[in-house]
Amino acid sequence: MARIKQFKLLLLTTMTITMMIMIVNGQRRSSSCNMKRFDLCLTNFYYDQHGIPINEWQLKKSCQTTRTMYNCLADYGERCMSLALRETFMLVLDSVTRQVSCSSKTRDILFYVLAVSFQERIPVFCCNTRSVFECSRRKTRQLCGESTAEFAQDRNNPFRPLFEGMCSYYQLSSKQCRNRMLPHGWKTNEDPKSPISRMINSFF
C-alpha cells in the first residue's frame, strides 16, 4: 500500500507542480494547451490493464505505458511552455517516470537546497538531482532493459541538454559534489507553518 501511495503521489505532484508554475508565470495557453490535454497524458498510465504498478513485475509490464506517457508529456511541454518552464517541468517529469524508490529523498533535497546559501543552491541542486537520475537509470536498466534506460537518458531529447547545460560541471565523482550531497540524517529547520514548508509537505 505504501508503494501505491508513493506512486500516486509522484504522479499527482507532477501535475500539481506544473499547474502552480504556469499560474505563477502567467503562462498564456492556447486551446490545445489546457489542463485537460495534460490530464489525458496521465490517464492511460493510471488505468492501464495492470492498474497502478505495485511491484517490480508490474512495473516492468508498464514500461511501454510509461514511455508513451513520457512522450505525451514531453510533447505538451514543448508546445505549451517557455524554455525556463520546460526545464523545470522536465526535471520533475524525469524523476516521476522512474522507480519511486530513487526519489524517496526528494522532499529532503528540496529543503536542503533552500537551506544552503544562495550561491550554493545550483551546485547542491545539481549534485543531488544527478544522484536521483543515476539511481533511476540503474533501476530502469534493471527493470526495463538497456534500451529503455538509454531512452530515459537520451541526450537527443530536446530537454535533457537543459539539465546538462546547467549541471555538467557537477558530476557525482567530482570534488565539486563531494561536500554538497544531502548529509545522512539531515533534517530541515524550516518552520512547518511557512508557505514553502506547507507546499512541499503537501506533495510529499
Secondary structure, 3 states (H helix, E strand, C coil): CHHHHHHHHHHHHHHHHHHHHHHHHCCCCCHHHCHHHHHHHHHHHHCCCCCCCCCHHHHHHCHHHHHHHHHHHHHHHHHHCCHHHHHHHHHHHHHHCCCHHHHCCHHHHHHHHHHCCHHHHHHHHHHHHHHHHHHHHHHHHHHHCHHHHHHHCCCCCCCHHHHHHHHCCCCCCCHHHHCCCCCCCCCCCCCCCCHHHHHHHHHC
